[in-house]
């Protein structure tokens, strides 16, 4: 029965989270509106789990047998061919579509991601169409390979103009152009080339700075050592040292002239000069 539904689309704040002709009844994401081409009727398909259904509001009863009567004191009807009365206690004016709800086993997280992506791209749109892949949705719970694939393809086009042309006309199908969701596509885990190049360049710069600091420290220490040695060998160093040397005070070390009077040479020696 899933083939009866077409034109899945999310509501938005602009549509007050309500499907067309739902009289204000809410169908907020991750639930989605859908169209039944057989009955030309709109539904809201819940995505709460395997027991979720697609539902619509009750209709007026017809005497030709095409409808079934529901409710107690307040009667309403549903289409006899493809619908049943609600099975929720104390619920009124609600018809359930029989058959499989294609969104019952969908990944709610990815439904929310799909809506967020579409709403970010067109925040003023009234509705956001998407096309669920029936195979991936039904096999999602049992197939490991399906979880790595994109469950939904969708567009961000607004369908409010086509759906709200007249309040009395039946809900018409919405034309969609499937495209791959940027938020659901597989993404690689490797670092980009720019990040790798930045890491390498940063490492080289750090190594160069450390090497330069090492040699500057060595040069500074060597300069200080040489300066301390030159202090004792420089002329300034020597000029500050008293180089006068005195002999010890000892009688034998004293040099005194003889105390004898001056002697003259004999005259005969003078002629020989």
C-alpha positions as CSV (number, residue, x, y, z in Angstrom):
1,X,0.0,0.0,0.0
2,X,3.0,2.3,0.3
3,X,2.8,3.0,-3.4
4,X,-0.4,4.9,-2.8
5,X,1.5,7.8,-1.2
6,X,3.5,10.3,-3.1
7,X,4.9,13.8,-2.8
8,X,6.3,13.7,0.8
9,X,7.0,17.1,2.2
10,X,7.8,18.7,5.6
11,X,5.8,21.5,7.1
12,X,7.5,24.7,8.4
13,X,6.9,27.6,10.7
14,X,5.4,29.5,7.7
15,X,2.7,26.8,7.3
16,X,2.2,26.7,11.1
17,X,3.4,23.1,11.0
18,X,0.2,21.9,9.4
19,X,-0.5,20.0,6.2
20,X,-2.8,21.5,3.6
21,X,-6.5,21.2,4.5
22,X,-5.7,19.9,8.0
23,X,-7.6,22.8,9.7
24,X,-4.6,23.6,12.0
25,X,-3.8,20.0,13.0
26,X,-0.1,19.7,13.5
27,X,2.3,17.5,11.5
28,X,5.7,18.8,12.5
29,X,9.0,17.2,11.5
30,X,10.3,14.5,11.6
31,X,6.7,13.6,10.7
32,X,5.8,14.5,7.1
33,X,2.8,15.3,4.9
34,X,2.1,13.0,2.0
35,X,-0.4,12.7,-0.9
36,X,-2.6,9.7,-1.7
37,X,-3.1,9.7,-5.5
38,X,-6.0,7.1,-5.3
39,X,-8.1,9.2,-3.0
40,X,-6.7,12.6,-3.9
41,X,-6.3,13.2,-0.2
42,X,-3.5,14.5,2.1
43,X,-2.1,12.6,5.1
44,X,0.4,13.1,7.9
45,X,2.8,10.2,8.2
46,X,4.2,9.8,11.7
47,X,7.8,8.5,12.3
48,X,7.6,7.3,15.9
49,X,8.4,3.6,15.2
50,X,6.9,0.5,13.7
51,X,3.4,1.2,14.9
52,X,3.3,4.7,13.4
53,X,0.5,5.4,10.8
54,X,-0.4,7.9,8.2
55,X,-3.6,9.7,9.2
56,X,-6.0,12.3,8.0
57,X,-9.1,14.2,9.2
58,X,-12.5,12.7,9.0
59,X,-14.9,13.4,6.1
60,X,-18.6,13.8,5.7
61,X,-20.5,10.5,5.5
62,X,-21.9,9.4,2.1
63,X,-25.0,7.3,1.6
64,X,-23.5,5.3,-1.3
65,X,-21.3,3.0,0.9
66,X,-18.0,4.7,0.0
67,X,-17.5,5.7,3.6
68,X,-17.6,4.1,7.0
69,X,-19.1,5.7,10.1
70,X,-16.8,6.3,13.0
71,X,-17.2,8.0,16.4
72,X,-19.9,7.7,19.0
73,X,-22.2,10.5,19.7
74,X,-20.3,12.7,17.3
75,X,-20.2,10.8,14.1
76,X,-17.7,11.2,11.3
77,X,-16.7,9.1,8.4
78,X,-13.6,7.7,6.7
79,X,-13.1,6.3,3.2
80,X,-14.2,2.6,3.3
81,X,-11.7,1.5,0.6
82,X,-8.4,2.4,2.1
83,X,-9.0,3.9,5.6
84,X,-10.1,2.7,9.0
85,X,-11.4,4.6,12.0
86,X,-8.8,5.7,14.6
87,X,-7.9,3.0,17.2
88,X,-6.7,5.5,19.8
89,X,-9.1,5.8,22.7
90,X,-10.9,9.1,23.0
91,X,-9.6,10.3,19.7
92,X,-12.1,11.9,17.4
93,X,-12.3,12.9,13.7
94,X,-9.2,10.9,12.8
95,X,-8.9,8.3,9.9
96,X,-5.9,5.9,9.5
97,X,-4.6,4.9,6.1
98,X,-4.4,1.2,5.9
99,X,-1.2,-0.5,4.6
100,X,2.5,0.3,5.3
101,X,3.7,3.6,6.5
102,X,7.0,4.1,4.7
103,X,8.3,6.4,7.4
104,X,7.6,4.0,10.3
105,X,11.1,2.5,10.2
106,X,12.9,5.6,9.0
107,X,15.9,7.0,10.8
108,X,14.4,9.9,12.8
109,X,17.9,11.5,13.2
110,X,18.3,11.6,9.5
111,X,14.8,12.9,9.0
112,X,15.6,15.8,11.3
113,X,18.9,16.4,9.6
114,X,17.1,16.5,6.2
115,X,14.6,19.0,7.5
116,X,17.3,21.2,9.1
117,X,19.3,21.3,5.9
118,X,16.3,22.3,3.8
119,X,15.0,24.9,6.3
120,X,18.5,26.5,6.5
121,X,18.6,26.8,2.7
122,X,15.1,28.3,2.4
123,X,13.9,29.6,5.8
124,X,10.9,31.4,4.4
125,X,9.6,28.4,2.4
126,X,6.2,26.9,3.4
127,X,6.8,23.3,2.6
128,X,9.9,21.2,1.8
129,X,9.6,18.2,-0.5
130,X,11.7,15.1,-0.3
131,X,11.5,11.6,-1.8
132,X,12.1,8.7,0.6
133,X,13.8,5.6,-0.9
134,X,11.4,2.7,-0.1
135,X,14.2,0.0,-0.2
136,X,16.6,1.8,2.1
137,X,13.9,2.7,4.6
138,X,12.4,-0.8,4.9
139,X,15.8,-2.5,5.1
140,X,17.4,0.2,7.3
141,X,16.9,-1.8,10.5
142,X,18.4,-5.0,9.1
143,X,21.0,-4.0,6.6
144,X,24.4,-2.6,7.8
145,X,25.2,-1.3,4.3
146,X,22.0,0.8,4.2
147,X,23.1,2.8,7.2
148,X,26.1,4.2,5.4
149,X,24.0,5.3,2.4
150,X,21.7,8.3,2.0
151,X,18.2,7.4,3.0
152,X,16.6,10.4,1.5
153,X,16.9,12.5,-1.5
154,X,15.1,15.8,-1.5
155,X,14.7,19.4,-2.7
156,X,14.2,22.7,-0.9
157,X,11.5,24.0,-3.2
158,X,8.3,25.4,-1.7
159,X,5.1,23.7,-2.8
160,X,2.7,26.1,-1.1
161,X,1.4,27.7,-4.3
162,X,0.4,24.4,-5.9
163,X,-1.2,23.0,-2.7
164,X,-3.2,26.1,-1.7
165,X,-4.7,27.1,-5.1
166,X,-8.3,26.5,-3.9
167,X,-9.5,25.2,-0.6
168,X,-12.2,23.0,-2.2
169,X,-10.0,21.3,-4.8
170,X,-8.4,17.9,-4.0
171,X,-4.7,17.8,-3.1
172,X,-2.7,17.6,-6.3
173,X,0.6,15.7,-6.6
174,X,3.7,17.8,-6.1
175,X,6.5,17.5,-8.7
176,X,9.9,16.9,-7.0
177,X,13.4,16.9,-8.3
178,X,15.4,14.5,-6.1
179,X,18.9,15.5,-5.2
180,X,21.5,14.2,-2.8
181,X,21.4,15.7,0.7
182,X,24.6,17.4,1.7
183,X,24.0,16.5,5.3
184,X,23.5,12.7,4.6
185,X,26.2,12.0,2.2
186,X,29.2,10.0,3.3
187,X,32.2,12.0,4.4
188,X,35.8,11.0,4.6
189,X,37.8,11.1,7.8
190,X,41.2,12.1,6.3
191,X,42.7,15.5,7.0
192,X,42.6,18.0,4.1
193,X,45.9,18.8,2.3
194,X,46.0,22.3,3.6
195,X,45.8,21.1,7.2
196,X,48.7,18.7,6.7
197,X,50.8,21.4,5.0
198,X,50.1,23.7,7.9
199,X,51.2,21.1,10.4
200,X,54.5,20.4,8.5
201,X,55.3,24.1,8.1
202,X,54.5,24.8,11.8
203,X,56.8,22.0,12.9
204,X,59.7,23.3,10.7
205,X,59.3,26.8,12.0
206,X,59.3,25.6,15.6
207,X,62.4,23.5,14.9
208,X,64.2,26.5,13.3
209,X,63.4,28.7,16.3
210,X,64.6,26.1,18.8
211,X,67.9,25.6,16.8
212,X,68.4,29.4,16.6
213,X,67.8,29.8,20.3
214,X,70.3,27.0,21.1
215,X,73.1,28.5,19.0
216,X,72.4,32.0,20.3
217,X,72.7,30.7,23.9
218,X,76.0,28.9,23.0
219,X,77.4,32.1,21.4
220,X,76.4,34.2,24.4
221,X,78.0,31.9,26.9
222,X,81.2,31.7,24.8
223,X,81.4,35.5,24.6
224,X,81.1,35.8,28.4
225,X,83.9,33.3,28.9
226,X,86.2,35.1,26.5
227,X,85.4,38.4,28.1
228,X,86.3,37.1,31.6
229,X,89.6,35.9,30.3
230,X,90.5,39.1,28.5
231,X,90.1,41.1,31.7
232,X,93.3,39.7,33.1
233,X,95.3,39.9,29.8
234,X,94.2,43.3,28.6
235,X,96.4,46.5,29.0
236,X,93.8,48.0,31.2
237,X,94.1,45.0,33.5
238,X,97.8,45.4,33.7
239,X,97.6,49.2,34.3
240,X,95.6,48.5,37.3
241,X,98.3,46.3,38.8
242,X,101.2,47.8,40.7
243,X,104.2,46.2,39.0
244,X,106.8,47.7,41.4
245,X,108.9,45.1,43.0
246,X,111.0,45.6,46.2
247,X,113.6,43.4,47.6
248,X,113.2,42.1,51.1
249,X,114.7,44.2,53.8
250,X,118.0,42.2,54.4
251,X,121.5,43.6,55.1
252,X,123.1,41.5,52.4
253,X,120.7,42.8,49.9
254,X,121.5,46.5,50.5
255,X,123.9,48.2,48.0
256,X,125.9,51.0,49.6
257,X,128.9,52.9,48.3
258,X,132.2,52.6,50.1
259,X,132.9,55.2,52.8
260,X,136.7,55.6,51.9
261,X,137.8,59.0,50.6
262,X,138.5,59.6,47.0
263,X,142.1,58.7,46.0
264,X,144.2,60.5,43.5
265,X,146.5,58.7,41.2
266,X,150.2,59.4,41.4
267,X,151.6,62.1,39.2
268,X,153.7,59.6,37.2
269,X,150.5,58.0,36.2
270,X,149.1,61.3,35.1
271,X,151.7,61.7,32.4
272,X,150.7,58.4,31.0
273,X,147.2,59.5,30.4
